[in-house]
Amino acid sequence: MHRKPSVTTLILLMLAIIPALALSQAAQTPQTLVINGLPGQLEIVPLNGHSYVDVEALARVTNGSLSFSGNQITLTLPGGGNSPAQASTPPPAPANTAPNSDFSKGFMRAGIEQMTIIREWRTALENAIQNGFPITADWLSAYRTQATTALRLTFVAISTDGDRNAYRLLNSEFENMKLLSNNYVALRQSMQFIAPDSLASDPLNQKILNCGHSLSAMAANGQFVDDGSCQ
């Protein structure tokens, strides 16, 4: 005799079917995990009400590394879990660490080259003024271009606190020399008279000379000592 399924049996069947339907629906709509600040994404595998990702894929996306020891897997993330930009940033020096005022060899070479070009630039301008030669932007642009390139090389060579502080003064010297040059080009273009000894009484020219002497003294000592001449 055929018996009808009891209510209890139907309830048990429904409880067994619902999770299967849920898993089927989740499989039809895959989910992905996006980690903030990192490229790539991971596919999520739902199982028994939990979400799982491939640990090897996780290590690849986070630039981490996996190590295996027996039944243990260790995932090591770069920078202690920081984002790539944060991990590549060097940690700040301890507060009680004295700044290194010494110049690095690379910065010394680049800085001396920069100072030499500035000196040649100023000497060329001085000779033109004293002898009444034409002062044009095109003629002086070659010195400005060389000085700009040399200044960039000093920036690239920075590796100590002394380098960093001296670079500020080198940059100030460059900006003052550029301004001095532009001033006399403008005077010539406006057809104003330029006295042969005008540089001797020009305060900007005197400031450039004083700063140059200060930078030369620092280079001779191999250390940054600011005497205020370049401010």
URVENLIN-V822420 format. One record per residue. RES is the residue in three letters. OMEGA is omega in degrees with one decimal (none if undefined). Layout:
[[RES:OMEGA] [RES:OMEGA]]
//
This chain:
[[MET:-176.9] [HIS:-178.7] [ARG:177.0] [LYS:178.0] [PRO:-179.8] [SER:178.9] [VAL:179.8] [THR:179.8] [THR:179.3] [LEU:179.7] [ILE:179.5] [LEU:178.3] [LEU:179.7] [MET:178.9] [LEU:178.5] [ALA:-176.8] [ILE:-175.0] [ILE:177.8] [PRO:179.5] [ALA:177.9] [LEU:-180.0] [ALA:178.2] [LEU:179.2] [SER:-179.8] [GLN:178.3] [ALA:179.6] [ALA:-179.7] [GLN:-179.6] [THR:-176.2] [PRO:178.4] [GLN:179.2] [THR:178.9] [LEU:177.1] [VAL:-178.8] [ILE:-174.5] [ASN:176.3] [GLY:-178.7] [LEU:178.7] [PRO:177.0] [GLY:178.7] [GLN:-175.2] [LEU:177.0] [GLU:-179.2] [ILE:177.5] [VAL:178.6] [PRO:179.4] [LEU:176.8] [ASN:176.8] [GLY:178.9] [HIS:179.7] [SER:-177.4] [TYR:173.8] [VAL:178.0] [ASP:-176.0] [VAL:177.4] [GLU:177.2] [ALA:177.9] [LEU:178.5] [ALA:-178.7] [ARG:-177.4] [VAL:-177.0] [THR:-176.9] [ASN:178.3] [GLY:179.6] [SER:179.7] [LEU:172.9] [SER:-174.4] [PHE:176.4] [SER:-176.7] [GLY:178.1] [ASN:-179.0] [GLN:176.5] [ILE:-179.2] [THR:176.1] [LEU:179.5] [THR:-180.0] [LEU:-179.6] [PRO:174.8] [GLY:178.1] [GLY:177.6] [GLY:178.2] [ASN:175.1] [SER:-178.7] [PRO:-179.2] [ALA:-179.8] [GLN:-177.9] [ALA:-177.7] [SER:180.0] [THR:-178.9] [PRO:-179.8] [PRO:179.4] [PRO:179.5] [ALA:177.4] [PRO:-175.1] [ALA:-176.4] [ASN:179.5] [THR:-179.5] [ALA:179.7] [PRO:179.1] [ASN:-177.0] [SER:179.5] [ASP:175.3] [PHE:172.8] [SER:-177.7] [LYS:180.0] [GLY:179.5] [PHE:178.7] [MET:-179.4] [ARG:-178.0] [ALA:-179.5] [GLY:177.9] [ILE:177.2] [GLU:178.2] [GLN:180.0] [MET:179.2] [THR:180.0] [ILE:177.2] [ILE:-179.4] [ARG:178.5] [GLU:178.1] [TRP:-178.9] [ARG:179.3] [THR:178.7] [ALA:178.6] [LEU:179.8] [GLU:179.1] [ASN:179.9] [ALA:-179.7] [ILE:-177.1] [GLN:-176.6] [ASN:177.1] [GLY:178.8] [PHE:176.8] [PRO:178.2] [ILE:-177.3] [THR:179.3] [ALA:-179.5] [ASP:-179.1] [TRP:-177.4] [LEU:-177.3] [SER:179.3] [ALA:177.1] [TYR:-179.9] [ARG:179.5] [THR:179.0] [GLN:-179.9] [ALA:178.2] [THR:179.1] [THR:-179.9] [ALA:178.7] [LEU:177.3] [ARG:179.4] [LEU:176.5] [THR:179.0] [PHE:-179.9] [VAL:-175.3] [ALA:-177.4] [ILE:176.6] [SER:178.1] [THR:176.3] [ASP:177.3] [GLY:176.6] [ASP:-176.0] [ARG:180.0] [ASN:179.7] [ALA:178.6] [TYR:178.8] [ARG:-179.9] [LEU:176.2] [LEU:178.5] [ASN:177.2] [SER:178.1] [GLU:178.2] [PHE:-179.2] [GLU:178.5] [ASN:178.9] [MET:177.5] [LYS:178.6] [LEU:178.7] [LEU:179.2] [SER:-179.4] [ASN:179.6] [ASN:-177.2] [TYR:172.1] [VAL:179.3] [ALA:177.6] [LEU:179.0] [ARG:-180.0] [GLN:179.5] [SER:176.4] [MET:176.8] [GLN:179.4] [PHE:178.3] [ILE:-179.2] [ALA:-178.8] [PRO:-179.1] [ASP:-175.1] [SER:-179.4] [LEU:-177.0] [ALA:-179.3] [SER:-179.0] [ASP:-178.0] [PRO:179.1] [LEU:176.7] [ASN:178.7] [GLN:178.1] [LYS:178.1] [ILE:178.3] [LEU:-179.4] [ASN:178.9] [CYS:178.4] [GLY:177.7] [HIS:179.8] [SER:179.3] [LEU:178.1] [SER:177.9] [ALA:177.1] [MET:-179.6] [ALA:179.6] [ALA:-179.7] [ASN:-179.6] [GLY:-178.4] [GLN:177.4] [PHE:174.5] [VAL:-176.2] [ASP:177.6] [ASP:176.7] [GLY:-177.2] [SER:-176.0] [CYS:-177.9] [GLN:none]]
//
